[in-house]
Amino acid sequence: MLFVLFVQLSKSLDQQPTGVRKILSQLRFLLLLSWGVYPIAYLLPLLNISGSDAWVYKQVGYSVADILAKAVYALIIYQVARIKSFDDDPTFAGIELSRDEVATRS
């Protein structure tokens, strides 16, 4: 599944706006990293870590992977959607960017 996601994201890069290409390229590696944490956390008991320590380390590993896989992805998807919206509609971009300028001045 990771291979398919990595390959399909790679294929789509040429069709994306310039700002999105860099973000999606980095997202592919974040995807591999975050999904790679799950098996590592699962295998911790095999590293002679036992008892409550093994359980705690496994849960911490799962929590880190979940934060990367959900919260960080949501922020990345928001940024990609915003860049693509700006690219599709310059009027929308002007309105949104002017709101950003007003917010930073306040």
N, C-alpha and C positions, 0 to 999 in steps of 0.2 A: 504494500500500500504506500509506504514511504517513497519507494522508487517511482511509482506512477505519479504521485503528487509532485515530486521533485522534477521529473521529466516534463510533465504537463505545464508546470509553472515556467520552466526553461523555454518551452516552445512559445509561450504567450508573450515573452519579453519583447520580441521584435515588434509586436503590435501595440505596445503600450506607449503612452507619453513619456518623455525623457525623465521627468521627476519620479514617475511610477516605476520605471525600469530598475533604478538603484534600490528602491524600497523592496520590490518583489525579489530581487536578486538576494538581498540580505535575508528576506523572509524565508527563503528556501533553506538556508543554513540554520535559522532559528527553529524551523520545523524539525529538522533532523536532530538538533540539539535537545529540544524539549521532549520529543518522542523517545529519544535515546535514554532519558533519565528514568523512564518507567522500568525497563528491564534491569537497569543497574540497581535501582531501589529494590526491585523484587528479588534480586540475587544476593543482596547483602547478607542474609542468613547463611549463605554458602561460604562466606568469608570468615568463618569462625566467630562471627558476632552472634551472640545468643541472648536469650531472655528478653527483658524489656528493652535493652539497648537496640537490639535488632528491630524490634517493632517500632521504636521511636525513629530510628534512622530511616526506616522504610516509609513511614508516614511523612517525615520531613522531605524525603526525596519526591514522594507523590505530590506534596503540597507545592514544592518548587516547580515541578513539571506542570501542575495545574495552573499556577499563576502565569507561567510563560505561555502555556497553550491557550489560555482563555483571555485573561486581562490584557496581556501584551498584544495578542492577535487582534483584539477588538480595537485597540488604539491604532494599530497599523492599518487595519481595514478602513477605519474612519479617515485616516490620512490619505490613503489611496483614493477613496471615494471623493474626498474633497479636491484632490489634485485633478482627477478625471472630470469632475463637475466644472472646475475652472477652465479646463481645456475645451470642454464641450460648449460652454456658454460664457463668453467674455463679459456679458452684462452681469450675470450672476457673480462672476469673479470680482468685478468692480464693486458690487454692493457688499459682498462678504468681506473683501479686503478693507473697504472703508469702515466697516463695523469693527474690524480688528484694530485699526488705527485709533478709532475713538475709544475703544476699551483700554488700549495701552496708555493713552493720554490721561485717562481718569484716575 
